[in-house]
Amino acid sequence: MQRALLGGTFDPPHLAHLMAAESAYRGLGIDVVTFLPAGVPWQKIGSDVSPSDDRWEMTQRAIDGIPYFEADDREVRRDGWTYTIDTLESFGGDLTLVLGADAAARLPTWNRIDDVLDLAKIAVMERPGTSRSAVEAAVGRPVRWLDAPMVDVSATMLRERVARGSSIRFLVREAVYEYVLERGLYET
């Protein structure tokens, strides 16, 4: 089975995440795209990150009804920091790691990055503010570019919108929007 892994904080999961996953599924001949919410994301040290239970629930709601998307909670259940290498080793098989260009440009900072690149192919969705050349230099290996529209949506922007009382409807799936409202997430 060919599997794409889309990891992230998913705080909240939004349309750019879904577009990247859809592009990987359609463009790479992937059988399934697995969404992996990070348990304790080491790259977010010092940031306010919503509880993993909320991020897990939002991820499940974001992909509900899409048969070739699945959510996996192994990172949420893992004790300690969440490192991609541990996740890749736990899956095995034919893996493609799906990243936004901003995350891909930071790959050299990742734990055991050479092992990560040995275990998974890299597929990247363009993001505003990060050039292809910066990504390719950071990865140092062939990159598959996903055919997806460049959308300037980020979880940070969505959290800020909610905090100031603005709507995020239509930037996330309706079930995620409703969950954010029900739980009062991101309100100040």
C-alpha positions, -999 to 999 in steps of 0.1 A, spaced: 0 0 0 12 34 -9 6 58 20 10 96 23 15 110 58 3 145 66 14 154 100 9 186 118 -4 203 149 -38 207 132 -48 235 156 -72 237 137 -70 215 106 -80 238 76 -87 237 39 -50 240 29 -43 207 48 -72 191 30 -61 205 -4 -26 191 2 -39 157 10 -63 157 -20 -35 167 -43 -12 140 -29 -40 114 -34 -48 125 -69 -14 133 -81 9 107 -66 -11 75 -70 -14 72 -32 -39 46 -18 -45 65 15 -36 98 31 -31 95 68 -35 126 90 -13 125 121 -19 152 147 12 158 167 11 149 204 37 172 219 52 191 189 88 199 197 89 227 171 61 245 189 80 248 223 68 280 240 36 282 219 1 278 231 -11 245 216 -46 233 221 -50 200 240 -43 170 219 -78 157 225 -93 187 208 -69 186 179 -76 149 175 -113 155 174 -110 183 149 -88 162 127 -114 134 127 -141 159 118 -120 175 91 -117 142 71 -150 126 79 -167 112 48 -136 111 26 -129 74 21 -92 78 12 -84 99 42 -78 85 76 -67 98 110 -41 80 131 -36 88 168 -2 72 173 15 106 178 -12 119 201 -8 87 223 30 89 223 47 101 255 72 129 251 81 150 221 67 140 187 94 133 161 86 124 125 113 97 124 96 77 152 63 78 132 79 68 100 97 39 116 64 27 132 46 26 98 72 11 74 63 5 38 61 29 9 57 63 25 54 98 12 56 127 36 34 156 26 46 190 37 38 226 32 67 245 17 73 264 49 77 232 68 98 216 41 122 246 42 128 238 79 136 201 73 173 205 82 163 213 118 144 180 122 155 152 144 175 125 124 166 142 91 188 120 70 169 89 83 136 107 76 147 113 40 158 77 36 124 64 48 100 86 29 97 105 -3 89 142 1 59 159 -16 54 196 -11 26 220 -14 36 255 -23 29 282 4 31 319 2 65 333 13 86 301 7 103 296 -27 107 263 -45 145 269 -45 146 273 -7 127 240 -3 149 221 -28 180 234 -11 168 224 23 157 190 13 187 182 -9 169 154 -26 142 152 -53 109 168 -43 75 161 -58 55 193 -61 18 189 -55 -6 204 -80 -27 225 -57 -37 261 -56 -16 283 -33 -39 292 -5 -28 317 21 -45 300 51 -27 291 82 -38 278 116 -22 308 132 -43 331 111 -75 311 120 -68 312 157 -62 350 155 -95 354 136 -114 336 163 -97 355 191 -108 388 176 -143 376 170 -141 370 132 -155 339 115 -135 310 102 -164 294 85 -155 282 50 -118 281 59 -123 249 78 -149 222 73 -183 229 89 -178 202 115 -145 217 126 -161 252 127 -189 239 149 -164 222 172 -144 254 176 -176 273 185 -189 246 209 -156 243 228 -148 280 227 -114 273 213 -91 302 205 -113 328 223 -94 353 244 
